[in-house]
Amino acid sequence: MRSGGRSRDSKRPISIHRGYLKNAEGSALIEMGNTRVICSATIDEGVPRFLAGKGEGWVTAEYGMLPRSTQQRIVREAVRGRGGRTYEIQRLIGRSLRAATQLNLLGEVTVIVDCDVIEADGGTRSASITGGCVALYDALSKLNLPQHPMNFFVSAISVGVVEGTTMLDLDYREDSTAEVDFNLVMSESGAFIEVQGTAEKIPFSEEQLQEMLGLGRKGCLELIQAQKEALGLK
């Protein structure tokens, strides 16, 4: 039995609390089941050196987990240094959010999206992208440009094969025992932005792949609807 009695094609309950931090240009607390992430977007003047003088902006991301976001305490990265997993995830978040943004409309500013995991029960990178998109939308709105720079909404979700069954939105227990683990990032049109996946134990078939992609599309589009509802854009 899945957590909450979910069917294999059901995502966990989702809640997006827009404007969670008063000081950030954009922010959101996203809850997907027992995974909770605070996402905040900050607008800074200037761009990385490779963009200087081109009149374009930049969107980047940082990601971290609080020490007791998991069952066992995690040593702060300020003490031990950032690991490869952290860099991989924050690069994924940055790529996903840039794909949804018309950087040429921003002028020479950088938007930094910080994603801080306060409770981890699987799918933290997916929640970070989904919540980060809401924070980014609000931050970009503060620029008061003639055209909003966000081309479309973007969300992410996990899919996998657990005990031979394809499932949507894996929690930690499912993810830790999955034979196949995927993370999908999609636009609101249903087009893929990024697909990350691997067979952890048993190779998967083309039929299973198509089934996972279909489940992921369903989940991502439901998440995008939740983003729009949080922003009052139903």
SERO-4910 file (N, C-alpha, C, O; in steps of 0.05 Angstrom, whole numbers):
BEGIN
 pado doro    nc1    nc2    nc3   cac1   cac2   cac3    cc1    cc2    cc3    oc1    oc2    oc3
  Met    A     17    -24      0      0      0      0     18     25      0     36     27     16
  Arg    A     12     44    -18     27     69    -19     18     87      4     -3     84     15
  Ser    A     35    107     10     29    126     31      3    140     24     -1    149      1
  Gly    A    -15    143     44    -40    156     39    -60    140     23    -81    150     14
  Gly    A    -53    114     17    -71     98      1    -72    106    -28    -92    101    -41
  Arg    A    -51    119    -37    -51    128    -65    -51    105    -85    -40     84    -80
  Ser    A    -63    111   -109    -60     92   -131    -32     98   -144    -19    118   -138
  Arg    A    -24     80   -161      3     82   -173      6    107   -191     28    116   -195
  Asp    A    -17    118   -201    -15    141   -219    -24    167   -205    -31    186   -218
  Ser    A    -23    167   -178    -31    191   -163     -6    203   -150     11    190   -140
  Lys    A     -5    230   -152     16    244   -138      8    249   -109    -15    245   -101
  Arg    A     27    257    -92     21    263    -65      6    290    -63      6    305    -82
  Pro    A     -8    295    -41    -21    321    -37     -1    343    -40     21    341    -30
  Ile    A     -9    365    -54      9    387    -58     -3    413    -47    -27    418    -50
  Ser    A     14    429    -35      6    456    -26     28    475    -33     52    469    -28
  Ile    A     21    498    -44     41    519    -50     32    545    -36     11    556    -43
  His    A     48    554    -17     42    578     -2     59    601    -15     83    603     -9
  Arg    A     46    617    -31     60    639    -45     67    661    -26     52    666     -6
  Gly    A     89    675    -31     97    697    -14    104    690     14     98    704     33
  Tyr    A    117    667     17    123    656     44    143    673     59    142    675     84
  Leu    A    162    686     45    183    702     58    178    732     50    174    738     27
  Lys    A    177    749     70    170    777     65    192    793     51    186    812     37
  Asn    A    217    785     54    239    801     43    247    794     14    260    810      1
  Ala    A    239    771      5    247    762    -22    229    774    -43    205    778    -38
  Glu    A    240    779    -67    224    789    -89    203    769    -98    181    776   -108
  Gly    A    208    743    -94    189    722    -99    195    699    -80    218    693    -76
  Ser    A    175    685    -70    180    662    -52    156    644    -51    133    652    -58
  Ala    A    161    620    -43    139    600    -40    149    578    -22    172    569    -23
  Leu    A    131    568     -5    135    543     10    119    522     -5     94    525     -7
  Ile    A    132    502    -15    118    480    -29    120    455    -12    140    448     -1
  Glu    A     97    442     -9     94    417      5     84    396    -14     62    398    -25
  Met    A     99    375    -18     91    352    -34     92    327    -15    113    316    -11
  Gly    A     69    320     -5     69    299     16     84    310     40     78    332     50
  Asn    A    104    295     49    120    303     72    146    317     64    162    324     82
  Thr    A    149    322     39    172    338     30    164    368     29    144    375     17
  Arg    A    181    384     42    175    413     43    200    429     36    222    423     46
  Val    A    197    448     18    219    464      9    211    493      8    190    500     -1
  Ile    A    229    510     19    225    539     17    241    549     -7    265    545     -9
  Cys    A    227    562    -26    239    572    -50    238    603    -49    216    614    -44
  Ser    A    260    616    -54    260    645    -55    276    655    -79    296    643    -87
  Ala    A    267    677    -91    280    688   -115    289    716   -108    274    733    -99
  Thr    A    314    722   -114    327    748   -109    337    760   -135    349    746   -152
  Ile    A    331    785   -139    341    799   -163    366    815   -156    365    832   -138
  Asp    A    388    809   -170    413    824   -166    421    838   -192    417    828   -214
  Glu    A    432    862   -188    443    876   -212    468    862   -222    484    852   -206
  Gly    A    471    862   -248    494    849   -260    490    821   -269    470    808   -260
  Val    A    508    811   -285    506    784   -296    534    771   -295    554    785   -291
  Pro    A    536    745   -299    562    732   -301    579    744   -323    568    756   -342
  Arg    A    605    742   -320    623    755   -339    618    748   -368    622    764   -386
  Phe    A    610    722   -373    607    714   -401    583    727   -414    580    726   -438
  Leu    A    566    741   -398    543    755   -409    546    785   -409    529    799   -419
  Ala    A    567    795   -397    570    823   -393    570    838   -420    584    830   -439
  Gly    A    554    859   -421    553    876   -445    534    866   -467    531    878   -488
  Lys    A    521    843   -462    503    831   -483    474    840   -479    457    834   -496
  Gly    A    468    853   -457    441    862   -452    421    840   -444    397    845   -444
  Glu    A    432    817   -436    415    795   -428    417    790   -398    437    797   -386
  Gly    A    397    777   -387    398    770   -359    405    741   -355    412    727   -374
  Trp    A    403    732   -330    411    705   -323    394    695   -300    386    711   -282
  Val    A    388    669   -300    373    657   -278    390    633   -268    399    616   -284
  Thr    A    395    632   -242    411    611   -231    398    601   -205    379    613   -196
  Ala    A    408    580   -194    396    568   -170    416    558   -151    438    550   -159
  Glu    A    409    558   -125    424    544   -104    405    527    -89    382    533    -85
  Tyr    A    416    504    -79    400    483    -66    414    474    -41    439    471    -41
  Gly    A    399    468    -20    411    457      4    390    444     21    366    448     18
  Met    A    400    427     39    383    412     57    390    419     86    414    419     93
  Leu    A    370    426    102    375    432    130    384    407    145    377    384    137
  Pro    A    400    410    166    411    386    180    390    365    188    395    341    185
  Arg    A    366    373    198    347    354    206    323    352    187    300    347    195
  Ser    A    329    356    161    309    351    141    305    322    136    286    313    123
  Thr    A    323    305    146    323    276    143    323    263    170    327    276    191
  Gln    A    319    237    171    318    222    196    344    224    211    344    226    236
  Gln    A    366    222    196    392    225    209    403    253    203    400    263    180
  Arg    A    415    266    222    425    293    218    446    295    196    464    279    195
  Ile    A    443    315    179    462    320    157    481    342    167    472    362    177
  Val    A    507    338    164    526    359    170    523    382    151    521    377    127
  Arg    A    522    406    161    518    429    144    540    431    123    563    426    128
  Glu    A    532    439     99    552    441     77    571    464     82    593    464     71
  Ala    A    564    483     99    582    504    106    606    493    122    627    505    123
  Val    A    602    470    134    623    457    150    639    437    132    663    437    132
  Arg    A    624    420    118    638    398    103    643    405     74    657    390     60
  Gly    A    631    427     64    634    433     35    612    421     19    601    400     27
  Arg    A    606    433     -3    584    422    -20    593    397    -35    615    395    -44
  Gly    A    574    378    -36    580    353    -50    570    354    -79    557    372    -88
  Gly    A    577    332    -93    570    331   -121    540    330   -126    530    341   -145
  Arg    A    525    317   -107    496    316   -110    484    344   -109    466    350   -125
  Thr    A    493    361    -91    483    388    -89    487    403   -114    469    416   -124
  Tyr    A    511    402   -125    517    416   -150    500    406   -173    490    422   -189
  Glu    A    496    380   -174    480    368   -196    451    378   -194    440    386   -215
  Ile    A    440    379   -170    412    387   -167    409    417   -173    390    425   -186
  Gln    A    427    434   -162    423    462   -167    427    470   -196    415    488   -206
  Arg    A    445    455   -210    447    460   -239    422    452   -254    413    466   -272
  Leu    A    410    430   -245    384    421   -257    362    442   -253    348    449   -272
  Ile    A    360    452   -229    340    473   -223    345    497   -240    326    508   -252
  Gly    A    370    506   -242    376    530   -258    370    526   -288    358    543   -300
  Arg    A    377    503   -299    372    497   -327    342    497   -332    332    508   -352
  Ser    A    327    485   -314    298    482   -318    284    510   -318    267    515   -334
  Leu    A    292    527   -299    280    553   -297    289    572   -320    273    589   -329
  Arg    A    313    569   -329    322    586   -351    307    578   -377    301    596   -393
  Ala    A    300    553   -379    286    544   -403    259    558   -406    248    560   -428
  Ala    A    248    566   -383    222    579   -383    223    609   -385    202    623   -385
  Thr    A    247    620   -386    250    649   -383    263    661   -409    282    651   -419
  Gln    A    252    684   -418    263    699   -440    285    717   -428    280    739   -420
  Leu    A    309    707   -428    332    721   -415    337    748   -429    347    766   -416
  Asn    A    332    749   -455    337    774   -469    319    797   -461    325    820   -468
  Leu    A    298    792   -446    280    813   -438    288    824   -410    277    845   -402
  Leu    A    306    811   -396    311    819   -369    329    843   -366    328    856   -345
  Gly    A    345    849   -386    367    868   -381    388    854   -365    386    830   -360
  Glu    A    409    868   -357    432    856   -344    427    853   -314    439    867   -298
  Val    A    409    835   -307    404    827   -279    405    797   -277    400    782   -296
  Thr    A    411    788   -253    412    759   -247    390    753   -226    387    767   -206
  Val    A    375    732   -231    355    723   -212    366    697   -199    370    677   -213
  Ile    A    369    697   -173    380    674   -159    356    661   -144    343    674   -128
  Val    A    351    636   -150    330    621   -137    342    602   -117    356    583   -124
  Asp    A    337    607    -91    347    590    -70    326    570    -62    303    577    -57
  Cys    A    334    545    -60    315    524    -53    326    510    -28    347    496    -29
  Asp    A    313    513     -5    322    502     20    303    481     30    280    487     36
  Val    A    312    456     31    296    434     39    294    433     69    314    430     83
  Ile    A    269    436     80    266    435    109    255    408    118    256    401    142
  Glu    A    244    392    100    235    365    105    237    349     80    227    356     59
  Ala    A    252    326     82    257    310     58    244    283     60    250    267     78
  Asp    A    226    277     41    214    251     39    212    243     10    191    234      0
  Gly    A    234    247     -5    235    240    -33    225    263    -50    208    279    -42
  Gly    A    237    266    -74    228    286    -94    235    314    -87    221    333    -94
  Thr    A    258    318    -73    265    346    -65    272    363    -89    266    387    -90
  Arg    A    286    351   -109    293    367   -133    268    374   -149    266    396   -160
  Ser    A    249    356   -150    224    361   -165    208    383   -151    198    402   -164
  Ala    A    206    382   -124    192    403   -109    206    430   -112    193    450   -114
  Ser    A    233    429   -113    248    454   -116    243    468   -142    240    492   -143
  Ile    A    241    452   -164    236    464   -190    207    475   -191    202    497   -201
  Thr    A    188    459   -180    160    467   -181    155    492   -164    142    510   -173
  Gly    A    165    492   -140    162    516   -123    179    539   -132    171    562   -130
  Gly    A    203    533   -142    221    554   -152    209    569   -175    214    593   -179
  Cys    A    193    555   -192    180    569   -214    160    590   -205    158    611   -217
  Val    A    146    584   -183    127    604   -172    142    628   -161    134    651   -165
  Ala    A    164    622   -146    180    644   -135    192    661   -158    192    686   -156
  Leu    A    201    648   -179    213    663   -201    192    680   -215    198    703   -223
  Tyr    A    168    669   -219    147    684   -233    141    711   -218    139    732   -230
  Asp    A    139    709   -191    134    733   -176    157    753   -177    153    777   -179
  Ala    A    182    742   -176    205    760   -177    206    774   -204    212    798   -205
  Leu    A    202    760   -226    202    772   -252    180    793   -255    184    812   -270
  Ser    A    158    789   -242    136    808   -243    145    835   -231    135    856   -239
  Lys    A    163    834   -211    173    858   -198    190    876   -216    194    899   -210
  Leu    A    199    865   -239    215    881   -257    197    900   -273    208    919   -285
  Asn    A    171    896   -273    152    914   -286    159    919   -316    159    941   -325
  Leu    A    165    897   -329    172    899   -358    146    899   -375    125    889   -366
  Pro    A    147    910   -399    123    910   -417    112    882   -422     88    879   -425
  Gln    A    130    862   -423    121    834   -427    133    817   -405    157    820   -399
  His    A    117    800   -393    128    783   -372    148    764   -384    142    751   -404
  Pro    A    172    762   -372    194    746   -385    190    716   -383    205    701   -396
  Met    A    170    706   -368    167    677   -366    150    667   -390    127    675   -393
  Asn    A    162    650   -406    149    639   -430    127    620   -423    106    620   -436
  Phe    A    132    604   -403    113    583   -395    120    574   -367    142    580   -357
  Phe    A    102    559   -355    107    547   -329    121    521   -332    118    507   -353
  Val    A    137    514   -312    153    489   -313    150    475   -286    149    488   -265
  Ser    A    147    449   -287    145    433   -263    162    407   -266    171    401   -288
  Ala    A    165    393   -244    180    368   -245    168    348   -226    156    355   -206
  Ile    A    172    323   -232    162    301   -215    178    276   -220    191    273   -240
  Ser    A    177    258   -200    191    233   -202    172    211   -211    148    212   -205
  Val    A    183    192   -226    168    167   -232    188    144   -229    212    149   -229
  Gly    A    178    121   -228    196     98   -225    181     71   -226    157     70   -230
  Val    A    197     51   -223    186     23   -222    193     12   -195    217     10   -188
  Val    A    173      5   -180    176     -5   -153    162    -32   -151    138    -34   -155
  Glu    A    178    -53   -146    168    -81   -144    152    -87   -170    131   -100   -169
  Gly    A    163    -79   -193    152    -85   -219    129    -68   -227    118    -72   -249
  Thr    A    121    -48   -211     99    -31   -218    108     -2   -223    123      9   -207
  Thr    A    100     10   -245    106     38   -250     90     55   -232     66     51   -228
  Met    A    103     76   -220     90     93   -200     97    122   -205    119    128   -216
  Leu    A     79    140   -197     83    169   -199     90    180   -172     79    172   -152
  Asp    A    109    199   -172    115    215   -148    124    198   -125    109    194   -106
  Leu    A    148    187   -126    158    168   -106    165    183    -80    178    203    -81
  Asp    A    157    172    -58    166    182    -32    193    168    -26    203    152    -42
  Tyr    A    205    175     -3    232    164      3    232    134      4    251    121     -6
  Arg    A    212    122     17    212     93     19    211     79     -8    225     60    -13
  Glu    A    194     90    -26    192     79    -52    218     84    -69    227     66    -82
  Asp    A    228    108    -67    252    115    -82    276     98    -74    292     90    -91
  Ser    A    278     92    -48    301     78    -38    301     48    -46    322     35    -44
  Thr    A    278     38    -55    276     10    -62    269      6    -92    265    -16   -101
  Ala    A    268     28   -107    259     27   -135    279     12   -153    303     15   -149
  Glu    A    268     -3   -171    285    -16   -192    293      4   -213    314      2   -225
  Val    A    275     24   -218    280     45   -238    272     72   -226    251     74   -213
  Asp    A    288     92   -230    283    118   -218    287    140   -240    308    142   -252
  Phe    A    266    156   -244    267    178   -264    258    204   -251    243    204   -232
  Asn    A    269    226   -261    260    253   -255    254    266   -281    270    267   -299
  Leu    A    229    277   -284    221    290   -309    215    319   -304    202    327   -284
  Val    A    224    336   -322    218    365   -321    203    372   -347    212    365   -369
  Met    A    180    385   -344    163    390   -367    153    419   -367    150    432   -346
  Ser    A    146    428   -391    132    454   -395    102    449   -394     93    426   -394
  Glu    A     87    471   -393     58    469   -391     46    458   -417     22    450   -417
  Ser    A     61    458   -439     51    446   -464     53    416   -464     43    403   -482
  Gly    A     67    405   -443     71    376   -442     97    368   -456    103    344   -458
  Ala    A    113    388   -464    139    382   -476    160    377   -455    159    390   -433
  Phe    A    179    359   -460    200    353   -440    222    374   -441    231    383   -462
  Ile    A    231    382   -417    254    400   -415    279    383   -407    301    388   -417
  Glu    A    275    364   -389    297    346   -381    286    320   -372    265    318   -359
  Val    A    300    298   -378    293    272   -369    318    259   -357    339    256   -371
  Gln    A    317    252   -332    339    239   -318    329    212   -308    309    211   -293
  Gly    A    342    191   -316    332    165   -307    353    143   -309    372    144   -325
  Thr    A    350    123   -292    369    101   -292    355     76   -281    337     78   -264
  Ala    A    365     53   -289    357     28   -277    375     23   -253    399     18   -256
  Glu    A    363     24   -229    379     21   -205    385     -9   -201    406    -16   -190
  Lys    A    366    -27   -209    370    -55   -204    365    -72   -228    381    -89   -236
  Ile    A    342    -67   -242    334    -84   -264    329    -67   -289    316    -46   -287
  Pro    A    340    -74   -312    335    -59   -336    305    -57   -342    290    -75   -335
  Phe    A    298    -34   -354    269    -30   -360    264    -31   -390    282    -27   -406
  Ser    A    239    -38   -396    232    -42   -424    222    -15   -436    217      4   -422
  Glu    A    220    -15   -463    209      8   -476    180     14   -468    172     37   -465
  Glu    A    165     -7   -463    138     -4   -454    137      9   -427    120     27   -422
  Gln    A    155      1   -409    156     14   -383    164     43   -385    154     61   -371
  Leu    A    183     49   -403    192     76   -407    169     94   -416    165    115   -405
  Gln    A    153     84   -436    131    100   -445    110    104   -424     97    125   -422
  Glu    A    106     84   -407     87     86   -385     96    107   -365     80    122   -355
  Met    A    122    107   -359    133    127   -340    131    155   -351    124    173   -336
  Leu    A    136    158   -377    134    185   -389    105    194   -388    100    218   -383
  Gly    A     87    176   -393     58    184   -392     50    192   -364     35    211   -360
  Leu    A     58    176   -344     52    183   -316     64    210   -309     52    227   -295
  Gly    A     89    214   -317    103    239   -311     89    263   -323     87    284   -310
  Arg    A     80    260   -348     66    282   -361     41    289   -346     35    313   -341
  Lys    A     26    269   -338      1    273   -322      8    288   -297     -6    308   -290
  Gly    A     28    279   -282     35    292   -257     44    320   -260     37    338   -245
  Cys    A     62    325   -280     72    352   -284     50    372   -291     50    395   -282
  Leu    A     32    364   -308     10    382   -316     -8    388   -292    -18    410   -290
  Glu    A    -12    369   -274    -27    374   -250    -13    394   -232    -25    411   -219
  Leu    A     14    391   -230     30    410   -214     29    438   -226     27    458   -211
  Ile    A     29    440   -252     28    467   -264      1    480   -259     -1    504   -255
  Gln    A    -20    465   -258    -46    476   -250    -45    486   -222    -57    507   -216
  Ala    A    -32    471   -204    -29    480   -176    -13    506   -174    -19    523   -158
  Gln    A      8    509   -191     24    533   -192      6    557   -200      7    578   -187
  Lys    A    -10    553   -220    -27    575   -230    -48    583   -209    -54    606   -206
  Glu    A    -58    563   -195    -78    569   -174    -65    585   -152    -77    603   -141
  Ala    A    -40    577   -144    -26    592   -123    -21    621   -131    -21    638   -114
  Leu    A    -17    626   -157    -11    652   -167    -37    668   -174    -35    691   -183
  Gly    A    -60    655   -172    -85    668   -179    -88    670   -209   -101    689   -219
  Leu    A    -77    651   -224    -78    652   -253    -95    628   -264    -89    617   -285
  Lys    A   -116    621   -250   -132    597   -258   -142    600   -286   -156    583   -296
***
